[in-house]
């Protein structure tokens, strides 16, 4: 099972949530907050940890079909002395996910995959969007992932579509029938990302 997330650091700064003590208290446990506040760039680290939690949450919902509204249930296995991780083990109850993290000066992208016998080939791509308007972000992200899948599977794009189930989990449809390929989509600010498992 997979999930992904992107956070645009500039957009997050404008939104202001990551700087609010109440957000920090509701989202991160004491150990996670200590790591964030000890970092040279606490706002950036809060964005990274949020992105990791969100990616793992998406994979968890896909795997269990259970949603919840308590980010503190998502535990990051933090390593002492690591200022900016490139991957983190994340646990939600008895489920574990490895989350790969890609950070640059503008954004963080996190891609989670289940530790339970995940053997599919995983592809992840990030794109810069022409606009931060939600409707444009959504269309652009879906178009990009369908272009990638069309090329990868050597299938005409008009045969492919994306639908969502009642939990909002995206699925790939080919010639009108639902496929087992997993996809995860995300966008925030000027960035979008997708992950695809074949």
N, C-alpha and C positions, 0 to 999 in steps of 0.2 A: 504494500500500500504506500502511496506517495502523497505529499502535500508540499506546497511552496508558498513563499511570501516575499514581498519586496517592500522596503521602506525607503522613501526619498528623504534624505536628511534635511534638506531645505524645507520641504513641505511639512515635515514633522515639526520643525522649529516654528513654522507659521501656525500650525494647528495648536501647538502649545501643550498638548496632553502629556508629553513625556517629561515636562518640567514640573508638573503638579504633584505635590506630595500625596494627595489622595489617589491619583493614578498609580503611583509607585506602591503605595500600601495595598491597593486592591489587586495588583498584578504580580508583584514579586515577593518571594519570601525573604526573611531577614538575611539569609546567606547571600542571596542574589543581589539584594539592595547593597550589601556591604561591598560586593565586587563592583557594582555600578559606581557607587560613590567614591571608591578608592581609585577608579580609573582617571587618567588625565583628562579624558573627554566623557564625562558621565552621561551627557545627552546622547551621544553617539552609542555608548554601550547600552543604554536603556533601549534604544531603537534596535540594536542587534539582538538583544535578549528577547524583545517583543517579537521580532521577526522569526526567531528560532521557535518560540512557543507557538506562534500562529501556524507555522509550517507543520510542526508536530501535531497540533490540534486537527488540522485538515486531514492528515494521514490517519489519525485516530478515529475521526468521524467516518471516514471512508471504510475503515476496518471494522468498527463496532456498530455503526449506524446510531450512535448515541451522542447527543450534543449536551454541552454543559456550559455554564457561564461563570466559571471560577478559574481564572488563569493560574492561581496558586496551586491548583491540582497538578499542573504541569511542572515537573521538577527537572532543572538543568543540572547535569553532573559536571560541576565546575572544577577546573584544575588549578591548583595554587601556582602562582608565578606566570600564568598565561594571560597576557594583557589583552590580546585580540585573537580569539580562537578561530581555527579554520574548520573545525567540526566539533560537535558536542553530542554526547549521548543524552537523550531526553527520555524521561519515564512519565507515563500517565497511568496511574494505578498499576496493573500488572503488565502493561504494554510498553515496549521499548522501541525507540526510533533513533537512528543515526541521522544527524542533521549536518549537512555540509553548508558552509558559510562562505560567501564571496563578498568582500567589502572593498569599496574604493572610496574616494573622498566625497562622492555624491550620494551613494546608496548602499544598502545591504540587500543581498538576495540569499534566502535560506531554502534548502531543498531537503525534505525529510523522506526517509524510506524506512519501512518497517524492518525490524530485526528478525521477524518471524519468517525465515526462509524466503527472503526476497531474492529472486534470481533473474528478474527481468532486466533488460538493458534500459538504462535510464539516460535520457537526454534533457538538458536544461539550457535555456537561452534567455538572455535579457535584451530588451530593446528600449531605446529612448523614444518617447512618444512625441508627436507633433503638438500635442495640447494636453493640458491637465483637466479638461472637461470630461466628466464621467462617461457620457455616451460615446465620445470619441475614443477614450481609453479602452472601453469594453469592445467596441467593434475592431479596433486596431489589434488588440491582443488576440481575439479569436481568429482574425484574418492571418496573423503571423503564425499561430500554431497550426492552422489548417494548411497553410503554404508548406510548412515543415513536414507535416504528416503526408501530404500529397507527394512531395519529393521522396521522402523516405520509403513510402510504400509503393511508389510508382503508380499512383492511383489518381485519376482526374479529380481536381478540387471540387467540381460540381457534384461529385458522388459522396462528398464528405459533409458532415454537419456536426454541431455540438449541441447537446441537450443537457438539461439538469434534472436530477430527481427531486423528490420532495424535501430533501435536506440541503439542496443547493449544490450537490456534488456534480461536477461536469462529467459527461460521458461522450465518447465518440460514436457517431453513427456512420455507417458506410452502406450506401445504397438502401437507406431506410432502416437497416437493422443495427441494433446496439452491439458494439464490439467490446471485447475484454480489455483492450488497451486502456491504460489509466492516463488521464490528463489532469493537470492542476494549473489553474490560471490565477494571476494576481496582477494588480496594478495600483500604483500610488504616486501621486505627483506627476513627475515627468518620466516615470519608468514603468515598464511592464515586464513580466517574466512568465514563462511557462515551463512546465516539466511534463515529459511524456515517457511512459514506460511501455515497451513493446515486449 
